[in-house]
Amino acid sequence: MTPDVETGSGSERGLPPPKERRRLRESGELTHEQVATELGVTPGTVRSWERGRTEPGARTRAAYAALLDRLARAGADHPKPPSPHPAPTPPDPTPADATPAAAPPAHPPADGTAPGVSAPVGGAPHPGPTLPADADAGAAAAAVPPAAGAGAVAGRPVRPAEAFDALYAYSAPALVRQVYLLTGRRTLAQESVERAFRQAWAQWPEVATDPDPVGWVRSAAYEYALSPWRRLRRAHRIPSQPDKAPADPNDRILLGALLALPPAHRRTVLLYDGVGLDLPDTAAETEASTPTTGNRLLHAHADLAARLPGLADVPPQERSAVLRAWLGAVRPAVPLEPPAAATVRTLSEHRARRWARAALMLTAVIAVTTGYTTVTAPDHYVAPVPAGVSVSGVPPLSGPPRLTETSRFLQDKLRDHPAAGPRRIHPKPE
């Protein structure tokens, strides 16, 4: 708890950190909707505040600080008693600076089994180091400064394109691999990451000042990859050529077990065990509460242990480290190279120009239609003619005119012709 919250001066000294805001809200058993209703904002705005992506404005800052201060004082005055049935908490992930002895060995011993790790589904143990540094997108937030556009290269400010290229080169390969493990589809993984970075370049001022730019892009890529709307596209609903399965049988079994999980559980496992985020950060990125995320993780570990006998023999507190090593050792059978950063920036700029032109053309069409309607529309009211009022200027209704002599002669001639009447069937004497 920060000092300004403890002393009751949250509205004077500022707001607590984002994680503390989330903890205070959960300690008061409030939902995002309840906080948003009290402050007059949307639930998404409250989530952004708790994730540190945005800050309250001048209108809501004092009210939000007062609410957090009240929750802090309520928690200090009335501490929550321990529950007789506490929610299970998953084990802590392997720290980034763990020694090699804390992870499964890179090479199994001579007896063919790693200590404490059994072979998944009747095969040799799945060796491999922990997730490599270039695949750990969670650590990229510490390597990329909060303001990606602030800095200097050779005595000059960093240009936005250079900062974007640096962020793309650092995190794009790892993100493509993560989305591939999330979906099992190379095309969808590359498209999701490319789309996320195009969106990031279109909103670069926001991404450049975000405390976690890699998390911003990762969240956008995950959301697109797991979106149900993409199933409306035939290319994603019925793939013409399914991706080739990994060559290693253990990799195939692990990937199949991971894809069999529900999307929410799969994303939680990938963020917590694969990327290495802690439980509050995983809950914030999946937009769920911390207890819900912990329950999802426990259920996912149980499902994976049921499908992977090698994981069932591992103690629950060590499964995160084992899964992290296994996920880091998966070798896809298809290449996962993302396109060049310049290509992504160019596509994003072309897309922005096309949308701008479409907006201008639509505005022009609306303006022309409005002008034409204004010119041609009647400018005064014309009352209808009531019934029973004579109308002048209309010729009277008359019947057919009388036949002239010529018309009568032609009529009699047509009637007397043999082709007309019953006489047409009589034979003509010769």
C-alpha positions in Angstrom: 0.0 0.0 0.0 1.4 3.4 -1.0 1.9 6.0 1.7 -0.6 8.5 0.1 -3.4 5.8 0.4 -2.5 4.9 3.9 -2.6 8.5 5.2 -5.9 9.2 3.4 -4.5 11.8 1.1 -4.9 10.0 -2.2 -6.8 12.9 -3.8 -4.0 15.3 -2.8 -0.8 13.5 -3.6 -2.0 11.5 -6.6 -3.1 8.0 -7.4 -1.5 4.7 -6.3 0.2 2.4 -8.9 -2.0 0.5 -11.3 -1.6 -2.8 -9.5 -2.5 -1.2 -6.2 -5.7 0.3 -7.8 -6.7 -3.2 -8.9 -6.0 -4.7 -5.5 -8.0 -2.0 -3.7 -11.0 -2.6 -6.0 -10.9 -6.3 -5.4 -10.5 -5.9 -1.7 -13.7 -3.9 -1.7 -15.4 -6.6 -3.8 -16.3 -4.1 -6.5 -16.5 -4.9 -10.2 -15.4 -2.7 -13.1 -19.0 -1.8 -13.8 -19.7 -0.7 -10.3 -16.7 1.6 -10.2 -17.5 2.9 -13.7 -21.1 3.7 -12.6 -19.9 5.6 -9.5 -17.4 7.6 -11.5 -19.5 8.1 -14.6 -17.1 6.4 -17.0 -17.1 3.2 -19.0 -15.8 -0.1 -17.6 -13.1 -0.2 -20.3 -11.8 3.1 -18.9 -11.5 1.6 -15.4 -9.6 -1.4 -16.9 -7.2 1.0 -18.7 -6.5 2.8 -15.4 -5.8 -0.4 -13.6 -3.5 -1.6 -16.4 -1.6 1.7 -16.4 -2.3 2.5 -20.0 -4.3 5.7 -19.3 -4.7 8.0 -16.4 -7.9 9.7 -15.1 -8.6 13.2 -16.4 -9.0 16.3 -14.2 -12.8 15.7 -13.9 -12.5 12.1 -12.6 -9.1 12.1 -10.9 -10.3 13.5 -7.6 -13.3 11.2 -7.4 -11.2 8.1 -8.3 -8.6 9.0 -5.7 -11.3 9.5 -3.1 -12.8 6.1 -4.0 -9.5 4.4 -3.7 -8.7 6.2 -0.4 -12.1 5.1 1.0 -11.4 1.5 0.0 -8.0 1.6 1.6 -9.3 3.0 4.8 -12.2 0.4 4.8 -9.7 -2.4 4.3 -7.5 -1.1 7.2 -10.4 -0.6 9.6 -12.1 -3.9 8.7 -9.5 -6.5 7.7 -11.1 -9.4 5.8 -11.1 -12.6 7.8 -9.5 -15.6 6.2 -12.0 -17.7 4.3 -12.6 -21.3 5.5 -12.3 -22.4 1.9 -9.7 -20.2 0.3 -9.4 -20.1 -3.4 -6.5 -22.2 -4.7 -3.6 -20.1 -5.9 -1.3 -21.4 -8.6 2.4 -21.8 -8.1 4.7 -18.9 -8.8 6.3 -18.9 -12.3 10.0 -19.5 -12.7 11.9 -16.2 -12.2 13.7 -14.8 -15.1 17.1 -15.1 -13.4 16.6 -18.7 -12.3 19.7 -20.8 -12.3 20.0 -23.7 -14.7 19.4 -26.1 -11.8 15.9 -24.8 -11.4 14.8 -25.8 -14.9 14.8 -29.3 -16.5 18.2 -30.2 -17.9 18.9 -29.6 -21.5 20.0 -33.2 -22.0 18.3 -36.1 -20.2 20.5 -38.4 -18.1 21.6 -41.8 -19.3 18.5 -43.5 -17.9 16.3 -41.5 -20.2 14.3 -39.7 -17.6 14.8 -36.2 -16.1 14.6 -35.9 -12.4 11.0 -35.1 -11.4 9.8 -35.0 -15.0 8.2 -37.9 -16.8 7.9 -38.4 -20.5 4.7 -37.0 -22.0 2.4 -39.7 -23.4 4.7 -42.7 -23.4 7.7 -41.1 -25.0 11.1 -39.8 -24.1 11.2 -36.8 -21.7 10.8 -33.5 -23.4 14.1 -31.8 -22.8 14.9 -28.2 -23.5 15.9 -25.0 -21.7 13.6 -22.4 -20.4 11.9 -20.1 -22.8 14.7 -18.2 -24.7 15.2 -14.6 -24.1 14.0 -13.6 -27.6 10.8 -15.5 -27.0 10.0 -13.9 -23.7 7.8 -11.1 -24.7 7.0 -10.2 -21.1 10.6 -9.2 -20.5 10.5 -6.9 -23.5 8.8 -4.2 -21.5 11.9 -3.8 -19.4 14.1 -3.6 -22.5 12.0 -1.1 -24.4 11.7 2.3 -22.6 8.2 3.6 -21.7 8.5 6.3 -24.2 9.8 4.5 -27.2 10.2 7.7 -29.1 12.2 9.5 -26.4 15.9 9.0 -26.6 18.8 9.8 -28.8 20.8 8.0 -31.4 24.1 9.6 -32.3 23.2 12.9 -30.6 19.8 13.2 -32.3 16.2 12.3 -31.2 15.0 8.9 -32.2 12.5 9.1 -35.0 9.2 7.3 -34.7 10.0 4.9 -37.6 13.3 3.9 -35.9 11.6 3.3 -32.5 8.9 1.2 -34.2 11.5 -0.8 -36.1 13.4 -1.5 -32.9 10.2 -2.6 -31.1 9.2 -4.8 -34.1 12.7 -6.4 -34.4 12.7 -7.2 -30.7 9.2 -8.6 -30.2 7.7 -9.7 -33.6 9.5 -13.1 -33.9 8.5 -14.0 -30.3 4.9 -12.9 -30.8 4.5 -14.9 -34.0 5.7 -18.0 -32.1 3.4 -17.3 -29.2 0.3 -16.8 -31.5 1.3 -20.0 -33.3 1.2 -21.9 -30.0 -2.1 -20.2 -29.2 -3.8 -21.1 -32.5 -1.7 -23.8 -34.2 -2.0 -21.9 -37.5 1.0 -20.2 -39.1 -1.0 -18.0 -41.4 -3.2 -16.8 -38.6 -0.3 -16.1 -36.4 1.6 -14.0 -39.0 -1.6 -12.2 -39.9 -2.5 -11.5 -36.2 1.0 -10.1 -35.4 1.1 -8.0 -38.6 -2.3 -6.6 -38.0 -1.4 -5.8 -34.4 1.7 -3.9 -35.4 -0.2 -2.1 -38.2 -2.6 -1.0 -35.5 0.3 0.0 -33.3 1.9 2.2 -36.0 -1.5 3.8 -36.7 -1.7 4.7 -33.0 2.0 5.1 -32.4 1.8 8.1 -30.0 -0.3 6.0 -27.7 1.9 2.9 -28.0 5.1 4.9 -27.7 4.0 6.4 -24.3 2.6 3.1 -23.0 4.4 1.6 -20.0 4.4 -1.8 -21.7 4.5 -1.4 -25.6 5.1 -5.1 -26.1 2.1 -5.9 -23.9 0.0 -3.5 -26.0 0.9 -5.3 -29.2 0.7 -8.7 -27.7 -2.8 -8.0 -26.4 -4.0 -6.8 -29.8 -2.5 -9.9 -31.5 -4.1 -12.3 -29.1 -7.5 -10.6 -29.3 -7.5 -10.8 -33.1 -6.2 -14.4 -33.1 -9.0 -15.6 -30.7 -11.7 -13.3 -32.1 -14.9 -15.3 -33.1 -15.5 -12.8 -36.0 -12.5 -14.1 -37.9 -14.4 -17.4 -38.4 -16.7 -15.6 -40.8 -13.8 -15.5 -43.3 -13.6 -18.6 -45.4 -9.8 -18.6 -45.4 -9.8 -19.1 -41.6 -12.9 -21.2 -41.3 -11.9 -23.8 -43.9 -8.1 -23.7 -44.4 -7.1 -25.0 -47.8 -3.8 -26.5 -46.6 -3.6 -27.3 -42.9 -0.3 -26.5 -41.2 2.3 -29.3 -41.0 2.5 -30.8 -37.5 5.8 -30.6 -35.6 8.3 -33.3 -36.4 8.9 -34.3 -32.8 6.1 -36.5 -31.5 6.3 -34.9 -28.1 5.8 -31.5 -29.7 2.8 -32.7 -31.5 1.2 -34.1 -28.4 2.0 -31.0 -26.4 0.6 -28.7 -29.1 -2.5 -30.9 -29.5 -3.2 -30.8 -25.7 -2.7 -27.1 -25.6 -5.1 -26.5 -28.5 -7.7 -28.7 -26.9 -8.1 -26.2 -24.0 -10.7 -23.5 -24.1 -9.4 -20.2 -25.5 -9.5 -18.4 -22.2 -7.5 -21.2 -20.4 -5.1 -21.5 -23.4 -4.3 -17.8 -23.3 -3.9 -17.9 -19.5 -1.4 -20.8 -19.7 0.5 -19.2 -22.5 0.9 -15.9 -20.6 1.6 -17.3 -17.2 3.7 -20.4 -18.1 5.0 -19.5 -21.5 5.7 -15.7 -21.3 6.3 -15.7 -17.6 3.8 -13.0 -16.4 2.8 -13.0 -12.8 -0.8 -13.7 -11.9 -2.1 -10.1 -11.5 -0.5 -9.1 -14.9 -2.0 -12.2 -16.5 -5.4 -11.3 -15.0 -5.1 -7.7 -16.2 -4.2 -8.8 -19.8 -7.0 -11.3 -20.0 -9.4 -8.8 -18.4 -10.4 -11.1 -15.6 -10.1 -11.0 -11.8 -7.1 -12.5 -10.1 -9.1 -15.4 -8.4 -10.8 -16.2 -11.8 -7.4 -16.3 -13.5 -6.0 -18.6 -10.8 -8.9 -21.0 -11.2 -8.5 -21.0 -14.9 -4.8 -21.8 -14.5 -5.5 -24.7 -12.1 -8.2 -26.1 -14.4 -5.9 -25.8 -17.4 -3.0 -27.5 -15.6 -5.4 -30.3 -14.6 -6.6 -30.8 -18.2 -3.0 -30.8 -19.5 -2.0 -33.3 -16.8 -4.9 -35.6 -17.9 -3.7 -35.4 -21.5 0.1 -35.5 -20.8 1.0 -38.4 -18.4 4.5 -36.9 -18.1 3.0 -33.8 -16.5 0.7 -35.7 -14.2 3.7 -37.1 -12.4 5.1 -33.6 -11.7 4.1 -32.0 -8.4 1.6 -29.1 -8.9 4.0 -26.5 -7.6 6.6 -27.5 -10.3 4.2 -27.7 -13.3 4.7 -24.1 -14.3 8.4 -24.5 -14.6 8.0 -27.7 -16.6 5.4 -26.3 -18.9 7.6 -23.2 -19.5 10.5 -25.5 -20.5 8.3 -27.6 -22.8 6.7 -24.6 -24.5 10.1 -23.1 -25.0 11.4 -26.3 -26.6 8.6 -26.7 -29.2 10.0 -26.6 -32.7 7.4 -25.8 -35.3 7.6 -27.6 -38.7 6.7 -24.4 -40.6 8.8 -21.2 -40.8 7.5 -18.4 -38.6 9.3 -15.4 -40.0 7.3 -12.1 -39.8 7.5 -9.6 -42.7 9.9 -6.7 -42.6 9.0 -3.8 -40.3 9.1 -1.4 -43.3 6.5 -3.5 -45.0 4.2 -3.3 -42.0 4.6 0.4 -41.7 3.9 0.9 -45.4 0.8 -1.3 -45.3 -0.4 0.6 -42.3 0.1 4.0 -44.0 -1.6 2.7 -47.2 -4.5 1.5 -45.2 -4.8 4.9 -43.4 -4.7 6.7 -46.7 -7.4 4.4 -48.2 -9.7 5.0 -45.2 -9.1 8.8 -45.4 -9.9 8.8 -49.1 -13.0 6.7 -48.5 -14.1 9.1 -45.7 -13.6 12.1 -48.0 -15.5 10.4 -50.9 -18.4 9.6 -48.6 -18.4 13.1 -47.2 -18.5 14.4 -50.8 -21.3 12.1 -51.8 -23.3 13.2 -48.7 -22.7 16.9 -49.5 -23.7 16.5 -53.2 -26.8 14.6 -52.2 -27.8 17.1 -49.6 -27.2 20.0 -52.1 -29.3 18.3 -54.8 -32.1 17.6 -52.4 -32.0 21.2 -51.2 -32.3 22.5 -54.8 -34.9 20.1 -56.1 -37.1 19.8 -53.0 -40.3 21.9 -52.9 -39.8 25.1 -50.9 -43.5 25.7 -50.0 -46.5 23.8 -49.0 -49.1 22.9 -51.7 -52.5 22.1 -50.1 -54.4 19.1 -51.7 -57.6 19.9 -53.6 -60.6 18.9 -51.5 -63.3 16.7 -52.8 -66.3 18.3 -54.6 -64.3 21.3 -56.0 -64.4 21.7 -59.7 -61.1 21.7 -61.5 -60.6 24.0 -64.5 -58.3 23.4 -67.4 -59.0 19.7 -67.8 -60.9 18.6 -70.9 -64.2 16.8 -70.3 -64.4 13.1 -70.5 -66.1 12.0 -73.7 -66.9 8.7 -75.4 -65.5 7.4 -78.6 -66.2 9.7 -81.6 -68.7 8.9 -84.3 -67.5 6.7 -87.3 -67.0 8.5 -90.5 -68.1 7.0 -93.8 -64.6 5.8 -94.5 -64.3 4.1 -91.1 -67.7 2.5 -91.5 -66.8 1.2 -95.0 -63.6 -0.3 -93.7 -65.4 -1.9 -90.7 -68.0 -3.5 -93.0 -65.3 -4.8 -95.3 -63.4 -6.5 -92.5 -66.5 -8.1 -91.2 -67.5 -9.4 -94.7 -64.0 -10.8 -95.4 -64.0 -14.7 -95.5 -61.2 -14.8 -92.9 -63.6 -13.3 -90.4 -66.5 -15.0 -88.8 -67.8 -18.6 -89.2 -67.6 -18.4 -93.0 -63.9 -18.8 -92.9 -64.3 -22.6 -92.4 -66.6 -23.1 -95.4 -64.9 -24.2 -98.6 -65.0 -21.8 -101.4 -66.7 -23.1 -104.5 -64.8 -22.9 -107.7 
